[in-house]
Amino acid sequence: MSRSSSLFLASTVLIGALLLVVFGISSLPPVEPAATNADAGTAAVAALDAPTVVFGNPTKGAAKAKVTIVVFGDYQCEPCAQIDDSLGKIIKDMPDDVRVVWKDFPNTAQHKEALTAAVAARCAGLQGAFWDYHDVLFANQASLSIGNYPIIASQLGLDPDGFGSCLKDMTTQPIVERDFEEGQRLRVDATPYLFINSRRVSGALKYEFLREIIASEITKVEKAQAGQKPAGSR
């Protein structure tokens, strides 16, 4: 083979090899950009350290209380009913020092009526009867049902059409869901779950123990307030 033929053959092989490489690269799937920390964090829900208390949250007790108790509860949770009873007694014992705020945290996996009961109580709240309805639900935990909610509303003298429409449409469900989502962000993992000022407490606490915790918080606040007074003041 002549030198010119050898050069031609080598050039042809080289060009063919280059074409194969180019074709192979072009046929590969595109490389996806790596996810950044910012991208990964957009779907995450920010945690909360303390519950919010805003207009519209059901509250009872002193408006300027030394101790605010935020309760995350479920109407089919028996310990929640016990805690609710204890808190009612504490408000009577300490009317000027304690405020209770209710938050819904229905455990729908275990309590089939928990969500609807919470929605019904909020429907009653639209007519100014949240706490009355709330109390009846806890007093009748064994008979909670979609058929009984309008009966309770009637017994409390609520407008039947307004209540019935609210319950049928589940109008107040977004309010309940907002509380539940807040509880998740606060790492609430069971009910009852209480925030006594900045202190977290959960479970079926006896009245005496709960009262001791609250009395301790009142003392703490009073000491802090005394330390803030100007020198020489009384």
BELGIVEN-V935859 format. One record per residue. N is the residue number from 0. RES is the residue in one letter. SS is DSSP state (H for helix, E for strand, - for the rest). PHI is phi in radians with two decimals (none if undefined). OMEGA is omega as a letter, one per 20 degrees, with the letter a starting at -180 (999 if undefined). Layout:
{{N/RES/SS/PHI/OMEGA} {N/RES/SS/PHI/OMEGA}}
This chain:
{{0/M/-/none/a} {1/S/-/-1.28/a} {2/R/H/-1.09/a} {3/S/H/-1.15/r} {4/S/H/-1.20/r} {5/S/H/-1.11/r} {6/L/H/-1.13/a} {7/F/H/-1.14/a} {8/L/H/-1.15/r} {9/A/H/-1.13/r} {10/S/H/-1.12/a} {11/T/H/-1.12/r} {12/V/H/-1.11/a} {13/L/H/-1.11/r} {14/I/H/-1.11/r} {15/G/H/-1.10/r} {16/A/H/-1.13/r} {17/L/H/-1.11/r} {18/L/H/-1.13/r} {19/L/H/-1.11/r} {20/V/H/-1.10/a} {21/V/H/-1.08/a} {22/F/H/-1.12/r} {23/G/H/-1.11/r} {24/I/H/-1.14/a} {25/S/H/-1.19/a} {26/S/-/-1.52/r} {27/L/-/-1.23/r} {28/P/-/-1.17/a} {29/P/-/-1.10/r} {30/V/-/-1.47/r} {31/E/-/-1.37/r} {32/P/-/-1.13/a} {33/A/-/-1.17/r} {34/A/-/-1.23/r} {35/T/-/-1.57/r} {36/N/H/-1.07/r} {37/A/H/-1.11/r} {38/D/H/-1.11/a} {39/A/H/-1.18/a} {40/G/H/-1.49/a} {41/T/-/-1.16/a} {42/A/-/-1.54/a} {43/A/-/-1.34/r} {44/V/-/-1.71/a} {45/A/-/-1.19/r} {46/A/-/-1.32/r} {47/L/-/-2.02/r} {48/D/-/-1.70/a} {49/A/-/-2.51/r} {50/P/-/-1.25/r} {51/T/-/-1.61/r} {52/V/-/-2.24/a} {53/V/-/-2.20/r} {54/F/-/-1.03/a} {55/G/-/1.87/r} {56/N/-/-1.24/r} {57/P/-/-1.09/a} {58/T/E/-2.36/r} {59/K/E/-2.59/a} {60/G/E/1.95/a} {61/A/-/-1.22/a} {62/A/-/-1.15/r} {63/K/-/-1.99/a} {64/A/-/-1.31/r} {65/K/-/-1.28/a} {66/V/E/-2.19/r} {67/T/E/-1.86/a} {68/I/E/-1.94/r} {69/V/E/-1.71/a} {70/V/E/-1.93/r} {71/F/E/-1.70/a} {72/G/E/-2.44/a} {73/D/-/-2.40/a} {74/Y/-/-1.24/r} {75/Q/-/-1.78/a} {76/C/-/-1.61/a} {77/E/H/-1.09/r} {78/P/H/-1.07/r} {79/C/H/-1.14/r} {80/A/H/-1.14/r} {81/Q/H/-1.13/r} {82/I/H/-1.11/a} {83/D/H/-1.05/r} {84/D/H/-1.12/r} {85/S/H/-1.12/a} {86/L/H/-1.16/r} {87/G/H/-1.08/r} {88/K/H/-1.18/a} {89/I/H/-1.16/r} {90/I/H/-1.10/r} {91/K/H/-1.20/a} {92/D/H/-1.31/a} {93/M/-/-2.26/a} {94/P/-/-1.10/a} {95/D/-/-1.68/a} {96/D/-/-2.07/a} {97/V/E/-2.21/r} {98/R/E/-2.27/r} {99/V/E/-1.97/r} {100/V/E/-2.10/a} {101/W/E/-1.68/r} {102/K/E/-2.28/r} {103/D/E/-1.44/r} {104/F/-/-2.48/a} {105/P/-/-1.23/r} {106/N/-/-1.60/a} {107/T/-/-1.23/r} {108/A/-/-1.22/a} {109/Q/-/-1.93/a} {110/H/-/-2.15/a} {111/K/-/-1.19/a} {112/E/-/-1.71/a} {113/A/H/-1.06/a} {114/L/H/-1.20/a} {115/T/H/-1.13/r} {116/A/H/-1.10/r} {117/A/H/-1.12/r} {118/V/H/-1.09/r} {119/A/H/-1.09/r} {120/A/H/-1.10/r} {121/R/H/-1.22/r} {122/C/H/-1.11/r} {123/A/H/-1.10/r} {124/G/H/-1.08/r} {125/L/-/-1.14/r} {126/Q/-/-1.87/r} {127/G/-/1.37/a} {128/A/-/-2.19/a} {129/F/H/-1.03/a} {130/W/H/-1.18/r} {131/D/H/-1.09/a} {132/Y/H/-1.17/r} {133/H/H/-0.94/a} {134/D/H/-1.14/r} {135/V/H/-1.15/r} {136/L/H/-1.04/r} {137/F/H/-1.19/r} {138/A/H/-1.31/a} {139/N/-/-2.25/a} {140/Q/H/-0.99/a} {141/A/H/-1.28/a} {142/S/H/-2.14/r} {143/L/-/-1.26/r} {144/S/-/-2.85/a} {145/I/H/-1.08/r} {146/G/H/-1.33/a} {147/N/H/-1.56/a} {148/Y/H/-1.08/r} {149/P/H/-1.14/r} {150/I/H/-1.13/r} {151/I/H/-1.08/r} {152/A/H/-1.05/r} {153/S/H/-1.14/r} {154/Q/H/-1.10/r} {155/L/-/-1.56/r} {156/G/-/1.35/r} {157/L/-/-1.41/r} {158/D/-/-1.13/a} {159/P/H/-1.15/a} {160/D/H/-1.18/a} {161/G/H/-1.11/r} {162/F/H/-1.14/a} {163/G/H/-1.07/r} {164/S/H/-1.15/r} {165/C/H/-1.10/a} {166/L/H/-1.21/a} {167/K/H/-1.06/a} {168/D/H/-1.49/a} {169/M/-/0.93/a} {170/T/-/-1.00/a} {171/T/-/-1.62/a} {172/Q/H/-1.02/r} {173/P/H/-1.02/r} {174/I/H/-1.17/r} {175/V/H/-1.10/a} {176/E/H/-1.13/r} {177/R/H/-1.09/r} {178/D/H/-1.08/a} {179/F/H/-1.08/r} {180/E/H/-1.12/r} {181/E/H/-1.12/r} {182/G/H/-1.05/r} {183/Q/H/-1.10/r} {184/R/H/-1.19/r} {185/L/-/-1.55/a} {186/R/-/1.19/r} {187/V/-/-1.23/a} {188/D/-/-2.11/r} {189/A/-/-2.90/r} {190/T/-/-2.20/i} {191/P/-/-1.29/r} {192/Y/E/-2.31/a} {193/L/E/-2.05/r} {194/F/E/-1.94/r} {195/I/E/-1.77/a} {196/N/-/0.94/a} {197/S/-/-1.68/a} {198/R/E/-1.64/r} {199/R/E/-1.72/r} {200/V/E/-2.48/r} {201/S/E/-2.41/r} {202/G/-/1.75/a} {203/A/-/-1.44/a} {204/L/-/-1.52/r} {205/K/-/-1.25/a} {206/Y/H/-0.95/a} {207/E/H/-1.07/a} {208/F/H/-1.20/r} {209/L/H/-1.09/r} {210/R/H/-1.11/r} {211/E/H/-1.10/r} {212/I/H/-1.07/a} {213/I/H/-1.17/r} {214/A/H/-1.08/r} {215/S/H/-1.11/r} {216/E/H/-1.17/r} {217/I/H/-1.08/r} {218/T/H/-1.06/r} {219/K/H/-1.07/r} {220/V/H/-1.16/a} {221/E/H/-1.10/r} {222/K/H/-1.14/r} {223/A/H/-1.12/r} {224/Q/H/-1.17/r} {225/A/H/-1.14/r} {226/G/H/-1.24/a} {227/Q/H/-1.55/a} {228/K/-/-1.23/r} {229/P/-/-1.05/r} {230/A/-/-1.03/r} {231/G/-/1.54/a} {232/S/-/-1.44/a} {233/R/-/-2.08/999}}
